[in-house]
Amino acid sequence: MKLTINGRQVNAREGQSVLDAALDAGIFIPHLCKHPDLEAVGGCRLCMVEIDGDTEPVCACKTTAREGMRVEVGGEHAERVRRMAMELILATHPTDCTGCLKYGMCELQSMYQFMGVSPTRWHVKSRPVATDDSNPLITHMFTRCIRCGRCVRACRELRGVGVLDYQHTPDGIRIGTDGGVSLEKAGCRFCGACVEVCPTGSIVDIVGLAQDDRSRADNVVPCRSGCPAHTDVPRYLRHVKNGEWERATAVVREKVPFPETLGSICVHPCEDSCKRNGLTAPLSICRLKRSAAVRDTGEWKARVRHDRLTGRRVAVVGAGPAGLTAALYLAEKGHRVSVFEANEKAGGQMRYGIPAYRLSDATVDNEVAIIREISQGSDDEPRVELLCGRHVGDPAGLLTQGYDAVLVSVGTHAGARLPMEGSDLDGVYVNTDFLKRARLGEPFDASGRVVVLGGGNVAYDCARTAVRLGAQKVDVACLESLDKMTSTAEERAEASEEGVELHDAYSFVSLNESEPGSGRVGSVTLHKIARFYFDENHRPVTELVEDGELALAADHVIFAVGQRPEGTDQMGLELTHGPYVATDDELATSMEGVWAAGDCVTGTKSVVAAIEQGREAAVSIDRFLGGDGDITEQLTEREEGPDRLGPAPQSFYEGRVSPQFAPAGERVCTFEVFECPFSEDEATAEASRCLQCDLRLRLQTPRLWTDYEEVSAR
C-alpha cells in the first residue's frame, strides 16, 4: 500500500506501523521505547505524528499504516507533545554524559541533540539510587534508566526468561527483579539481551568485559575471538547440547582440521575468555570438542569444497599442524600439494612432542588420513601427497623442481640447554629429545631421581613422562612464581597427584657431579627468588632470598626451558631473533615464492595457533597463485536454534561437569590416554551451561538520526 509522509509517497506492508514505514523509507521520526526487535508500546511519546483527518497527534509506532494516509511528522501539535515528553525524560536524567559508558552511542543523547531540547522549563530532580553492581556480568545504573521498558520486553518477549519487570519502590518505579533479589537468584540467563536493547547507559556489561582493541562482535562473543582460529564456539556448543555430534564437528572443521586432537590437548584460550568465568567456571569448550569428534560419522565430508584443479603445485616442508592445515586448504582451492616430512610419520609436535597419554597415535593417524581423504574429492587421487622420511633444507631447490610455491613449517624441534655449570654432564637431556624418544618407545632408563627445569606445560609433559618411565622421584623447578607459571593449573594438579613435586620461584645455580670426576650429574643447586623482573633495558633482574639455597638430588636432569627451529640457518632465508624465519604480514619470506608459518615463525605457542598460521599461509599462497584467497566453507546448515531460552534451571548455575579418568595409581603405569570423553549425557549437560552470548548479535542495532535521508522533524 502507499501513504504520504511529509509530502513524500512511501510504500508500506500490510499491518506495518507508520513509524516502521517511515524508517524503512529513510524518513526519521524520533523514538526511544521502540526497538526493531520488540513490539511497540507507545510509551515514550516521542514518535508523535499528525494524521490528516485526525484532531489529535498519535503515536506513529502504534498507528497502522493505511492506503492513502497522509502523515505529517513535524506538525505543531505533534512537536509540542514530543518536546514535552523529552523534557520530562531529561528532568530526572543525569547530566554527566561524558562519564557514561554509553557516551557517543547513547540513543537518548542522540535524540535530544537532534531535537535541541533541554529540561530548563522543568524542576530538575535527581534520583540518588545506588547502582546495582552485585551481579557478576551486568551492572544496572538506575539513575540512567528512562523506564522505556525495552529491557523488560526483551527479557520476556525475546528470551522467555521474564526476570525483569517494573517494581514499585520507595524511590518510585524502577526496573528490577521481584523482591529485589540478584539476577542469579531470579533465574537470569545472563544472555545480555537487556544490555543490548538498553538505549542509555543504564544496563551495561561490567567494566573490563569489553576491550577497546576488539570489535563489538568480538567483545560480545569473547570465546570465539579468544580462539586463534576463530572457531564458532557458541554454534557448535548448541549442536552438542542437542546431541547433534556430526553437526558440531562440522562447525569445528569449518576452521580447523584437527577437532579430536584439539579436544584432547588444546591450551583453550577460549575458556579463559568465557564469560561464565564471572559466574562459576568456564565452559569445558575443549573437552566438548572431543566429545563431538569421537561420535562423528563424517556426514560433513560431502560438503567439503573442491575447487577445480589449477595446475599449480605447492611444496610444504614440515607435516605438523601448520603445514598440514595449509596443505588441506590449498588442496581445496585446486592446487596439488606435496608435504615433505623428515620424520617417519606426519604430525609434527602432535606426534613427537606431546605424550601419548594426552594424545594417542591413533588420533593423529586418523586425522591425518582424513586430510588426505577429503582432499581427494572426486579426483583420481588425493591432492595432498605425504612424503615422510624426506628431509628438505633448501626451499629454493624445490622451486627449481617445478613447484610454484613453497611453505616452510618446520616447527621448533630443537630443545635448549641453559649455559650453566654442569649442563653438559651425562644424564642431562633436553625436552624435545626426551619426549620424542619416549613417544617412539625407545629404551630409556629414567630410574632414580629426575629433576625437570622449567615451568610450562612441556616441563610437566617431561615430568609426567618420567614418572611413567619408572622414576622414583620427580621434581619440577622453575624461575616463575606459582601465579606466573605458564603451565595450566589442571596440568599441575594432575602431576601432583602422580607424585611430581613443584619448586617454584627458584633460580638455577648449577648442575653438580655425583662424584668428583665422574662426569655424571648427581644433584641440582637452586636458590629461592624474592623477586624477578625486567629492568628498563629489558634485562632480567633476580633478587635472591638470603640463605635460600636448595639442593635436589638428581640422577637425571631435563631442560624444558624452550625450543627453537632447527636447520633454518641453512635455508637461505632472512631470520629474526636467532633461528626464527622472518616474514611479512602475509607470511611471505625474503625469498620470492617461499612462505613460512607456525612455530618456526612465531616461536613455540600452541597447536591451535599453528593451525591458524597454516590457514593464513594458505590464503596468502592461493592469492599468489592467482586465487581469491577465500578458504571459507560451510560444512553444515546454519540452523541457529530458537532465540527463546526460558528461565534458567538451578543446574544452570552449577560448576563444570568433571570428566571421568583413571586414578593416579593406575595412569602412571601406562602411556594410554587416561581421560575419557564426556558421555552423551555429560556432554549435553555441560553444553547447556553456555550463556549463548552470540544471540545478542542477532538483535538489530537501532539506527541513529544521522543514518536517515530525511530528518526534517525538529
N, C-alpha and C positions, 0 to 999 in steps of 0.2 A: 504494500500500500504506500501511498505518497501523502506527505504532510508538509507544511511550510513552517520553518523555524527561522526567525529573524529575516523573513523575506526570502529565504532560500529553500528550494524544494529538496526534500530528502526522502529516502526510502526507509521503510520500517517493516520489520517482520510481524506476522500476526501475533498479537499478545505482548509485543515489546513495549517497554515503557518509553515515555517521551525522553527521559534522561538518557537511556541507553541508545535510542535512535539518534539523539543529538551527538553523543560522544562518538558513536560509530561513524558519523558523518564528519567528524573533526570539529564539531562546534562545542566549545567548553561551557558547561554550566557548573557553577560552584557546588560542591557536595562534600560531606565528610562521613556521615554514617553509612553511606552506600559503598560497598566493595564489590569488585567484579565477580567474586565467587560467592557472594552472600545475597540472600533475599533482602529486598529493600524494606525499610520500616518507616521512613519519613520522619525521623526523629530530630535531625539537626536543623531542619527548616532553611537550609542554605540553597536548596535547589528549586526555590520558588520561581514559577513562571506564570505568565498571564495567557489564558486561552481565549481566543476570540469567541464571544458569546457568553462567557462566564463573568460573574460580577466580582469574584474574589480570586486572588492568586492561589495556585495549587502546587503541591509537591510534584515535581517532574518525575521523581523516582517511583511514585505511587499512582501516576496517571498513565493509563494505557493509550498508546497512540491510535488515532482513528483516521480513516480516509478523509482527506480534505481538511484536517485540523490545521488551524493557524495559531502558531505559538510565538510569543514574544518573551525573550529571556530578560532583557534589561528594562522592562516596564517600570514605571514609577512605583506602583503598589508592591510589586514583587521585590523590587530593590530595597524598599523600606523595610519589609519583613526580614529579608536576608541580612541586611546590615545590623538590624537589632539583634537577630539571633547570634551573629558573630560577636557583637559587642558583649552580649551576656556570657558567651563562652570565654572570652578573653578576660572578663571581670574577675574570674576566680582562677585564672591560669598564671603560673609563674612567668616572670618576665626575663629570667636569666637564660635566654635561648642558647647563648654561646656555650653554656656549661652543660647542655643536654647532649646525651649520646646520639640523639637523632638529628642534631643540628645540621642543616643543609639538606636533610632528607625527610623532614617533617611535613606532613600534609597540611597540618594546621598552620604552620609557618608560611607555607606556600600560599595557602588560601587567604590569610589576612593580608599578606603582601599584595596579592592580586586585587583584593577588594579595597585596599587602602583604609582599613578600619582599625580603630584603637578603642579601648574601653573608657575613654576620658569622660563620656557622658554619665557613667555609672560609678557607684561607690565600689572601689576595688576591694575585694575581700579575699584574704589569703586563707588557705586550708592547710594548717600545720599538722598534717597527718604523717606519721612516721612511715618511712619506706620499709616495705617488707623484703628483706634480703635473707630470710630464713630458708628459702628454697635453694636447692643445690645448683640449678641451672638457669633459673629465671628470677629476675629482680622486678618487683612491682612498686613503682613510684606513684603513689596515689595522687600526689599533688599535681601531676601532669595528666591525669585522667580527665577526659571531657565527657565521659559517660555516653559515648556513642553506641556502646553495646556490641561492637564488632567482635570483640574477643569472646563474649558470651555466646553469640550466634555461631562463631567458628567452632567453639568447643562443643556446642550442641548439634548444630546442623552438619558441619563438615566431618567431625571426628566421632560424633555419637558418644562422647565422654560425659559432658554435662556437669563438670565440677565447678564452673564459674557461673555466677548469677548476680543480680542486683541485690545488695544486702543493706538493710536499714540499720544504721549505727547512730550513736550519739552525735557523730560528726556529719550526719547526713547520709545520703545514699552513696554507696561506693561498690565497686566490683570486688568480689571475693568469693570464698568458699563458704558453705553453710557452717555456721558455728565458728568461723574464722580459723579452722584447722589448717595445717600445712597442706600444700598441694599433694604431697605423697600420701598423707592420711585420707585425703579426699578421693584418691583414686586417679590422680593425674597421670597421663601417658608421657608427659614431657616431650610431646611431638613438636612443640614450638609454633603451632598454628596461631595461638593468641599473640605471640611476638610478631609473627609475620603480618597479621592484619591490623595491628595497632597503628593508628595514624600519627600518634605522637610518640614521645619517649617514655610513656607510662609503663609499658610492659616490654622489657628488653632482656636479651641474653646477658648473663652475668659478665662483669668486666673480666677480660682476659680470655674469654671463649673465642672471640674473633681476633684475627691478626691482620694488621694493616697491609701486609705484603701478600695477602691471599685474596682471591676473588670472592664475591658473595657466595657463589655455589660451593667453593672450597671451604669457606667458613661454616656454611650450613651443614655440609656433609664432610666433616674432617677426616673420617676414616678413609674415604675414597681419595682425598688429596694427600693423606698420610702415606698411602701405598705408593712406592716409587713407580709401579706400573699402572697406577690409577684404576685398579680393579673396581668394578661397580659393586661394592660390598653390600649395601642395603638390598640391592636387587637379588643377589644370589642367596642372601640370608632369608628373604621372603620365600624363595623356592625351597630352601631347606626346611623352613617352618611348615611348608605344605607337603613335605615328603617328596618333592619333585627333584630327585637326585640328578637325573640327566640334565635337566634344565639349569640347575645350579652349577653343575660342572661346565656346561656350555657357556654360561655367563663368565666364569673364571677364565675359560680358554679363549674368550674373545680378546684377552690381554696377555695371558701367559700360557706357555705350552707345558708347564710342569705343575699341575694342580696338586697331585698327591705328594710330590717332593716338597713343595712349599707348605702343604698342610702338615708336614712332618717336621720341618726344620727351619721354617721362616722365622726371622727375628721379629716379625709382625709389628712394625711401627704403626700400623693402622690401629692396633689395640691401645697403644699409648695415646692416640688421638681420640679414641672413642669417648663420646660424651657420657657414657654410663660410668666412667671413672668418677664422675661427680655424684653418682647415686650409691652404687655398691661396688661393682667391679666391672671392668670392660667385658664386652662380648668375647667369647673364645673364637674369634674370627678365623684364626689359623687352623684350629682343630676342626672347625666346621667345614673348611675347605677339603680337608682329608676325608671327613665323613661322607661328603658327597662324592668325591673322586673314587673311593673304594666301592661305591654302589653304582657307578656309571656304566651304562650299557653301550655308549658310543653312538646314540642316535644323532648327535650333533655333527657327526662326520660327513653326513650327506650335504651339509650346508657350508662346508669349508670352501672358500673361494679358490678357483683355479683359473687364473688369467691365461690367455693364450701364450704359448711359448714365444719368447722374444728372440731366441737365437743367441742370447748373451750368456756368458759363463762367468761365475764368480768363484773364487777360491777363498775359503775360510781356514785360517790357521789357528787351531785350538777348538776342541769339541766340548767346551764347558758350557755353562748356561748362556753366556753372551753369544758365543759362536753358533750354538745350535738354534737359539732363538732367531738370530739374524738369518740363518740358513733357511729356516722354515718360511719366514715371511718373504724372503727373496724368491723362494720357490713358488709360493702362492702368487707372486707377481709375474710369474712366467719365466724366471731365469733358472738355469741349471746351476747347481751349487755342488762343489767338491769340498768336503770338510777333511782337513788333514789333522791327525791327532798323533802325537808322539807316543802316547801310552797304548797299551794293547786294547783298551776299550774306551768308548766315549763316555763323557760325563764330567770330566774335569774334577774340580774340588767336590762336586756332589758324590763322586765315586771314590776319590782318593784322599780327600781331606776331611770328610765327615764320617765319624764312626758308624759302623753297621748297625749298632744298637739304636741309632737315631734314624738312619735311612738305609734300607736294605738294597742290595744289588738288584733284586727282583724289581723293585720300584723304579730304579734308574733304567734298567733294561727295558721295562715296559714303556716308559715314557719316551725313551729314545726311539724305540721301534714304532711308536705311534707317529712320531715326527716323520719318519721315512714313509710310513703308510699313507698318511694324509697328504704328503707332498706329491704322491703319485697321481691321485685322482683317476682320471680316465686314460692317462698316458700308459705306454707300454712298460715303463719302468719308473721308479721313484726319481723325482727331480733332485733329491738330496742324496749324494753319494758319500758314504763314510769310508775314509781311508785311514784306518788305525795302524799304529806302528810305523808311521811315516813322519819323521821329524823334518820340519821345514824352517830354515833360519834365514832365508833370502826371499823376501816378498817380491823384489824386483825380478827375480828369476821366474816367478810364477807369471808375471805379466808377459815375459818373453815367450812363455809356453802357450800363449793363446788365451789366457784369462783376461777378461775385460776389467775386472776389479778384484781387489784383494782386501780381506778383512783380517787384521791381526787381533786375536783374542786369546792370548796365551796364558792369561791368569797370573797369579802370584804363587808359584810353586816352590820358591826358594825360601827357606827359613833364615833366621838371622841369629847370630851369636853376639852377645854384648862383648865389647872389648874390655874384658876384665880378667884379673888374675885367675888362672886355672880353667879358663873357658875351653882350652884345647886338651884337657885331660881325658883319658879313657873313661867311658861311662857317661860322657856328656853328649847330648843329642839336641837336634833342633826339631821343632814341632812337625814340620811338613814331612821330613824323612820318617820320623817315628810313627806318625799316623798312617802314612802310606804303607809302611812295612806291616803294620798291624792289620790294615784293611786287606792287604794281599795275602795275609796269613803266613807271612814269612816267620821262621823261628826267631824268637826274641826273648832273652832272659831278662825279665823285669822283676825278678825276685828281690826281696830285701826292702830297702827304703828308697822311695822315689821323691824327689823334690821338683816341682814344676815352677818355673819363674815366669810370671805373667798373670794378668787378672781378667782376661777376656774369655769369651766362650771357647775359643780354641785352646786356651790353657786348661779349661775344665774338660774339654774333649780329651786332652792328653792325660789328665789326672784320672779320669774315669776309665780310660782305656788301660792305663797302667794297673788299676785295680783288677780289671778283667784278665790281665796277663799274669796275675799272681803276686803283685806287690803286697808285702805285708803291711806297709805304712806309706801313705801318700800325703804330702804336704804341698799346698799352693801358697806361694809368697808373691806379693805384688807391691808396687810402689804406691798405688792408689789406696785411699781410704775406702771403706765399705760403700759409702754413699756415692763415690765417684767411679766405682768399678764398672766396666763396660759389659761384663757378663750379666746375664739375667738373674734375678732373684730366684726364679724357678730352677735354673741350672745349678745355682749354688746350694739350694735346699736339697735337691736330689743327690748331689755329690756328697753333701754332709751325711745323708742317710747311708751312703755307701762307704763312709769312713774317711772321706777326704777332709783334712783339716786346713783351715784358711789362716794365713798370717798377713793381714792387710796393713798397709802403711809402713812398709819396710823397704829400705834401700838395700841393694845387693853389694856387699863388700868384696867377697872373694869366694872362689871355689877352692877347696883345700884337698891335698892328697890324703889318702887313707893312711899311708906310711911315708915318711920322707924318702923320696927317690922312687916310689912305686909307680908313679905316672898315672895312677888311677884315683878318681875322685872318692872322697870319703866323708866330706861334710861341706856345708854351705854356711858362710858367715853373713848375717843380716844385721841391720841397725834400724831401730824404730825411728820413724819420722814424726816430728811435731808439726811440720808444715812443709808443703810443696807447692811452688808456684813458678810462673814465668815472669822475669823482670821486663823492663821497658824495651830491652833489646831482644826479647823473646828467648832468652837463655834460661834454662831451668835452674831454680834455686831450691836447695833442700836444707831445711833446718832439722837437725837431729836431736833426739831426746838424750839427755845425759844418762850414761850408764844403760843405754838401751840396746846393747849388743845381744844378739841371739845366734846360737849355733845349732844347725839342724843336721843330724846325721843323714848321709845320703850315699847310697850305693849307685844311684843313677840320678842325673840331673837333666831336665828337659827345658830348653829355652823356648818359651812361647811368647815372644816379645815383638812379633811382627813378621810379615812376609813381603817378598818383593818378586818382581818378574825376573825371569832367567833367560839370557840369550838375546835380549832386546838390543844390547850394545853392539851386536854383530849384524843387525838388520839394515843398517844404513838409514835409519830414521832419526829425526830430531827427538831428543829425550829431554825430560824435565825432572827435577827432584831426584836425580840419580838415574835409576833404570826405567822410569815410567815413560811411556810413549806420549809425546806432546801432540795434541790435536786442536783443531779449531772448534767452533760451536757445532759444526756439522759432523764432528768426529773424523774429519779428514786429517791425514798426517802430512808431514813435509814432503812426502813423495807422491807425485801425481798418480792417481788411481789406487792409492792404498789408504785404508781407513783402519782405525783401531777402536776397540770397545772393551768394556769390562774392567776387571781389577787391574789389568796392566796399564790402564789409563787413570783410573780413579784411586788406586790403592785398594787394599782388601776391604770390602764393605759387606755385601750380603748377596745371596743368590738372587733375590728379587731385584736388587739394584743392578746386578749384572744383566738380568733379563731385560730390564728397561733400556740399558745401554745397547743391547742387541737389537731391540726394536728401533731405537733412534738410528743406529747404523744402517739397518735395512731401509729405512725411509730415505736416508741420505744417498745410499748407493743406488737405490732404484731411480731416484731423480737424476743421478749422474748418468745412468744407463738409458735415459730417455723416458722414464715413467713419471707418474704424477706423485709418487711417494705416499699414496694412500694405502695403508695396510689395515684399515678398519674392516671388520667383518661382523656379521650378526649370526650367531650360531643357534639362536632360539628366538621365538617370537617375544616381542616386548609386551608381555601381559603383566602390568604392574600391580594388579590386585586392587581391592577396594580402598578408598580413602578413609572410610569409617572404621575406627578401631574399637570402639566400645570402651566402657570403663575398665580400668586395669584390675586384673585379679590380684590377690595378695601375693601370689607366686611371682608376679612381675617385679617385685622389689627384692626378691631373694638374690643370693650371690650366684656365681658361676657354677655350672654343672661340672663336677670333677670327673676326669676320665678314669677308667679302670687300668691299673698297671701292676706289674709283678712287684712283690715286696723286694726290698733291697737285698735281702739274703739270697734270693733266687736270681735276680738280674745280674749280680756281679759275677756269676759263674758262666755267663754266656754273652755272645755278641748279638743274640737275637733281639729284634725290636721288642721292647718291654711294655710300651704303651699301646693300649687297644684303641681303635677308633671308637667314637661315640656309637652307642646303639641307636637305632632309629628313634626310639622314644627320647633318649638323652639329647640327640641332635635337635629334634623338633622343639624340645623344651628349652634348650639353650638359645636357639634361633629366635624363639618367641620373646626373649628379653630385649630384642632390638627395638630402639626408640623410633626407627623408621624416619630418621631426620630428613631424608630426601623428599618426603611428602610435602615439605614446605616449598620445594622448588616447583611443585605443580600449581601452587597458588599464583594467581596473576598479581603483578605489581601495578598498583593504580598509577595512571599517568598524571603528571602534574600539568598545570595550565599552560606551561611553556611548550608542551608537546602537541598542542592543538592548533589547527589552522585559524580558527575564528574564536577570538576571546573578547568580544565586544562588550559583554556584560560586566560593568564595574560599578 
